[in-house]
Amino acid sequence: ALVTNRSKIHSFNEKHFVFSAPNLGEKLNLCDGVPFAKEPSLGNCTSFLIDSNKVATAGHCVTKENEGPRQLERICRRLRFVFNFTSEELAENKESTGKSKTIKKTNVFNCKKILKYEYKKTKYRMKDFAIIELDRHVKNAPPLRHRRFGRPLMYTPMVVIGHPSGIPLKISGEAKLKPLTKEDDENYFQAWMKKRDIFYANLDTFSGNSGSPVINAKTK
């Protein structure tokens, strides 16, 4: 699901929201002909279902500050999660509403509670995740099965699914888990220590992909 802010979404009619967001080309001042330049950039991150009413995302998508419970409650109130934010869905909504930037209300979910949050980025550790309870159950999308123990093998083929730069859903494959090299961090020892929390892969991702599920292409 796309992660965005409630301030960008407004009621349009009984079934749809209208959203305010620039096209990617306008946002990044891209040249004509750049792929996806005309697609709307609504989000700032990606999330994915781990239960029928819970999503996982990156911790920094919630906040980079060491916030207390009250601050996290305030942040939760402004988070919105948009499922099925695809080019096909936007085209279908345009036919129904006459507006190019509309989404179905049934696909938009509020944050009910931030169940777990951690953002710790030091020389030797990298923990960056959040588990969020939604305001209702998601009916039309099954939760993803996720790894509970162990690590993927080196050169395992990977696929990432998300919203690069906040645009409609994209799937990017032809990536692999790769060995740690000195180019991965200014300090090789620090990078080696961080391997406890992360792995390295040549994924084709952008800022809005933070929180995206990385899927083992062999097991799916």
C-alpha positions in Angstrom: 0.0 0.0 0.0 1.1 3.6 -0.7 1.9 5.6 2.5 0.8 9.2 2.4 -0.6 12.1 4.5 -4.2 12.8 5.2 -3.7 16.4 4.2 -3.4 15.3 0.6 -6.7 13.4 0.4 -10.1 15.1 0.3 -13.7 13.8 0.0 -15.0 14.0 -3.6 -18.3 12.1 -3.5 -19.8 9.2 -1.6 -17.4 6.6 -3.1 -14.3 8.6 -4.0 -11.6 10.8 -2.6 -9.8 13.3 -4.7 -6.1 13.8 -4.0 -3.7 16.7 -4.4 -0.3 15.7 -5.8 2.0 16.9 -8.6 3.0 14.6 -11.4 6.4 13.2 -11.0 7.8 15.3 -13.8 6.6 18.5 -12.1 7.9 17.4 -8.7 11.4 16.5 -9.9 11.6 18.9 -12.9 12.2 16.0 -15.3 12.8 16.4 -19.0 10.1 15.5 -21.5 9.9 11.8 -22.3 11.2 10.5 -19.0 9.3 7.3 -18.0 6.5 7.9 -15.6 6.9 11.7 -15.6 3.2 12.1 -16.1 2.2 9.9 -13.2 1.0 11.4 -9.9 3.4 11.4 -7.0 1.1 11.1 -4.0 3.1 9.0 -1.5 6.3 9.1 0.4 6.7 5.4 1.2 5.4 1.9 0.7 3.9 -0.6 3.1 2.6 -4.2 2.9 0.1 -6.4 4.7 1.4 -8.9 7.3 -2.0 -9.5 8.8 -5.6 -8.6 7.6 -5.4 -5.3 9.5 -1.7 -4.8 10.0 1.0 -3.4 7.7 4.8 -3.2 7.9 6.8 -0.3 6.6 10.1 1.4 7.3 10.5 3.2 10.6 11.7 6.4 9.0 8.4 6.5 7.0 6.8 7.2 10.4 9.4 9.5 11.9 13.2 9.8 12.2 12.9 11.3 15.7 13.0 9.6 19.0 9.3 10.2 19.7 7.3 9.4 22.8 3.9 7.6 22.8 1.9 10.9 22.5 3.9 12.1 19.6 3.4 8.7 17.8 -0.3 8.9 18.4 -0.3 12.3 16.7 1.7 10.9 13.8 -0.6 8.0 13.5 -3.6 10.2 13.1 -2.2 11.8 9.9 -1.0 8.6 8.2 -3.1 7.1 5.3 -2.5 3.8 3.5 -3.8 3.6 -0.1 -4.3 0.1 -1.5 -4.5 -0.7 -5.2 -2.9 2.6 -6.2 -2.2 1.6 -9.8 -2.3 3.2 -13.1 -5.2 0.9 -14.1 -7.2 1.8 -11.1 -6.6 5.6 -11.6 -7.8 5.2 -15.2 -10.9 3.4 -14.1 -11.7 6.0 -11.4 -11.3 8.8 -14.0 -14.0 7.2 -16.1 -16.3 7.1 -13.1 -15.6 10.6 -11.7 -14.3 12.6 -14.6 -11.3 13.5 -12.5 -7.8 12.1 -13.1 -6.7 12.1 -9.4 -9.3 10.1 -7.6 -9.2 7.0 -5.4 -11.9 4.8 -4.0 -12.7 5.4 -0.3 -12.7 1.6 0.2 -9.0 1.5 -0.7 -8.0 4.1 1.9 -7.2 3.1 5.4 -6.3 5.1 8.5 -3.6 4.3 11.1 -5.3 3.0 14.3 -2.2 2.4 16.3 1.6 2.2 15.8 2.2 -1.2 17.4 6.0 -1.2 17.1 8.4 1.4 15.9 12.2 1.4 15.7 14.6 3.7 13.9 18.2 3.3 15.0 21.0 4.2 12.6 24.5 4.1 14.1 27.9 3.1 12.9 27.3 -0.5 13.8 23.5 -1.0 13.8 20.7 -0.4 11.4 17.1 -1.0 12.6 14.4 0.7 10.6 10.8 -0.7 10.8 7.3 0.0 12.0 4.3 -2.2 12.5 1.0 -0.4 12.2 -2.6 -1.5 12.9 -5.2 -0.2 10.4 -8.6 1.1 11.3 -10.3 -1.9 9.7 -9.5 -5.2 8.0 -8.4 -5.4 4.4 -10.7 -7.7 2.5 -9.3 -7.9 -1.0 -5.6 -8.3 -0.5 -4.0 -11.4 1.3 -1.2 -10.7 3.8 2.3 -11.6 2.5 4.1 -14.5 4.0 7.3 -13.2 5.5 10.6 -14.8 6.7 10.6 -15.5 10.4 14.1 -16.9 10.8 17.3 -17.4 8.9 18.7 -15.4 5.9 18.3 -15.8 2.2 21.2 -17.4 0.3 23.8 -15.3 -1.6 22.7 -14.4 -5.2 19.1 -15.3 -4.4 16.9 -13.6 -7.1 14.8 -10.7 -5.7 11.8 -8.8 -6.7 10.6 -5.5 -5.1 7.1 -4.2 -5.2 6.3 -0.6 -4.3 5.7 3.0 -5.1 9.0 4.6 -6.2 8.9 8.4 -5.7 5.3 8.0 -4.6 3.9 7.0 -8.0 1.5 4.2 -8.8 2.6 0.6 -8.1 5.7 -0.8 -9.9 7.3 -4.2 -9.8 11.0 -4.4 -10.4 12.9 -7.7 -10.8 16.2 -8.9 -12.1 17.9 -8.2 -8.8 20.0 -10.5 -6.6 21.3 -10.6 -3.1 24.9 -9.7 -3.4 28.1 -10.0 -1.3 29.2 -7.1 0.9 31.8 -5.0 -0.8 33.8 -2.0 0.3 31.7 0.2 -1.9 28.6 -0.5 0.2 29.9 1.6 3.1 32.7 4.1 3.7 33.9 1.8 6.5 34.0 -1.8 5.6 34.0 -3.0 9.3 30.9 -0.9 10.0 29.2 -2.3 7.0 30.1 -5.8 8.1 28.6 -5.2 11.5 25.4 -3.9 10.0 24.9 -7.2 8.3 23.2 -8.4 11.5 20.3 -6.1 10.6 20.3 -5.8 6.8 21.4 -7.4 3.6 22.7 -6.0 0.3 21.1 -6.3 -3.1 21.2 -4.5 -6.4 17.5 -3.5 -6.3 16.2 -0.8 -8.7 14.5 1.4 -6.1 13.9 5.0 -5.3 13.0 7.0 -2.2 9.3 6.1 -2.2 10.3 2.4 -2.1 11.1 2.6 1.6 9.0 0.0 3.3 8.6 -2.1 0.1 8.4 -5.9 0.4 11.5 -7.5 -1.1 10.4 -10.9 -2.3 12.4 -14.1 -3.0 11.7 -14.7 -6.7 12.1 -18.5 -6.2 9.6 -18.9 -3.4 7.3 -15.9 -4.1 
